[in-house]
Amino acid sequence: MEVLRTAFKEKLNSQISEFVSSIDADEELILADLQGSIAHASMLGKIGLLTPEQTENILHGLNTIMAKAQAGNFELKSEYEDVHMNVEKALEKEIGADALRLHSARSRNDQVALDTRIFALSQIELIIDSIDKLKQALVDKAKEYDNAVMPGYTHLQPAQPIHFAHAMLAFFEMFERDLDRFKDAAKRTAVSPLGAGAQAGSGLSIDPFLSAKQLNFEHVFKNSIDAVCDRDFVAEFLFASALTATHLSQLAETLIIWTSKEFGFISFKDTVTTTSSLMPQKKNPDPIELIRGKTGSIFGELINILTTLKGLPLGYNRDLQETKPPLIKVAKVISSCLTVMTIAIDQMQINETKMLTAASDPEMMATDLVEYLVLKGLPFRESHEVVASVVSIARDLKISLLEMELTKYKSVSMLFDSDLYEVFDAVKSVEMKNSHGSTGTSKVMSALEEMIGPFARPTIPYRSAV
Ligand code: ARG
């Protein structure tokens, strides 16, 4: 970069110049950078460091560049190292000498911290919207099949019958918390670092609150060193993304298992399935597998940023430039995963018969049989033992619990009576559950009733003007 090198005698080595440039990532930050400059120029005007004419000239120039950037006509040149110098040079070309006043009381250090925060906030807003859509898709699917009863699993072994809707709403809860985490991260991200300068603030009478207000930031930095040197908001964004990706991956894995021939509980429409180049019969859930597959790279970026930050001495360090690509990459990946999962859920069909058949294996109701004995007054632990013995006898006889005669039951406990066979009904099993938050039919139905979409869009403290 041949700008800003008056104190140097030699040119910057061209390979070094390319190495230190951040323009690849900065492509994503042009609008944020211009927004920041507009707010800074307005503030300089208001405090009298720029005359009204100079302010107007600078704002006009910045708005012209903004229009070009919005139309995709603003190209970053690598010789100018980063987006900040590119904008400064473009402004000089656009309006002349007044451009040289814009950088008063500002450093690229507080500028880049601001741009990164603006970008992160705009992505959080998009992600919150995408999570909302996914939550809605889960509720819609649960409502569409509100009667479906399926096996619930522990250790991936059939455990007890559950409502399919209860399973969908379990994922709903996870994504609800993810959404909250992004909203919460937004609070700490919406703190303007503009005015921190290189790290010590400025001797000029700037007002960081004015520029922050114009940018819709609710808060302003308290410590100028902290303002330029931390990127914990990026780490928070990546953690919120990593946990969302974890939930997406768990949902993906669950659906992949359910869609296998062996389970056969669900199928996806052709719109979201792919086939094999060799085996013509194959209908594969590749998009869902890819959601699971992309999780690793998101985790990797979280470790990437934590590792980058952990070694930094106090103050601005150029390493911080490396925090931008993970943020940009993860924002794109998590957004696309959320969108694809929403489409997949929407295009998912349920085989209710297959689900009910699997849930109707009498062994699935062994716990209900234990509760049958508890209701007859037998202590729980003894009831558990009795039913375990009954299960063992049926297995030895190679018959189901439903087929086994009453005499065999009575040989273990005289508390058994002919009404025991009524327990072996999966639909009745879920109807009987009535504890808080359970899969009980009335509980699930009222949970569904409470969810009247579309959900109110959560408000975050900052809305990007871009
Ligand atoms: N390009 C840098 C970044 O992306 C900002 C420039 C700060 N450079 C400096 N020498 N202080 O983080």
Residues whose N, C-alpha, C, O or C-beta is under 5 A from the ligand:
A	BS01	LIG	S22 D82 R108 N109 V112 L320 Q321
